Amino acid sequence: QMPVVDETGEITGVVSMESIVMQLYALNIDELNLKTDEFKETKVEYADAFADIFKHLDELAEKNFVLIRDGARVKGLVTTYDLLMYFRKFTEAFLILHKIEELLRDLFKACLSDEKAFLDARANALKGPEFEKIKTVNELTFDNYKIIITNKANWSYFKGTFKGDEDRDQLNRLLESARLVRNDICHFKNSASESEKAMLLRLKDFLEA
């Protein structure tokens, strides 16, 4: 998509692949010997620079782009591809985190398969009456997993899976980093950086080893 401006800098339309094809088809010509002005779409949609882009999904679906305006000045455009890449940044890390939580749940079920062992491990790490209602692994949150598994009193339950205190310290660091990334992603504050995704993959591999 390419905005078309007049001599004053005002946008008069947008040239897109669709508008070019439709115009060539309508005029039944083979050569691109027309002016840009003849290929432009004059009906274009604008979104305020600080507006909620989700309110313009219908326009994106129809036109594949929306022009972004800051007051009277057009600052750029958002395309369906831009939106897909934005969601990809969130979903890639989100899927890794989902796998990490699955691995933690399976690990807890294997190492704390006995009900008494689970309740003792919970009591060692999670202090307070609000945690007493947690009776099964499936009721644990990501934070609960981290606190229970890295608690020194509980490490004996997991020592058959991991080597020793060095692994516990490493796991604690990875889980804390993953917790921070998870909070940002789940609240749509930030997407995960490449280094953060690499860290999540290290944690996943650590749990799968």
Secondary structure, DSSP 8 states (H G I E B T S, - for coil): -EEEE-TTS-EEEEE-HHHHHHHHHHHT-SS--S-GGGT-BS---EEETTS-GGGGHHHHHHHSEEEEEETTEEEEEEEHHHHHHHHHHHHHHHHHHHHHHHHHHHHHHHHT-SHHHHHHHHHHH--SGGGTT--SGGG--HHHHHHHHT-GGGHHHHTTTS-SHHHHHHHHHHHHHHHHHHHHHHTTS----HHHHHHHHHHHHHHH-
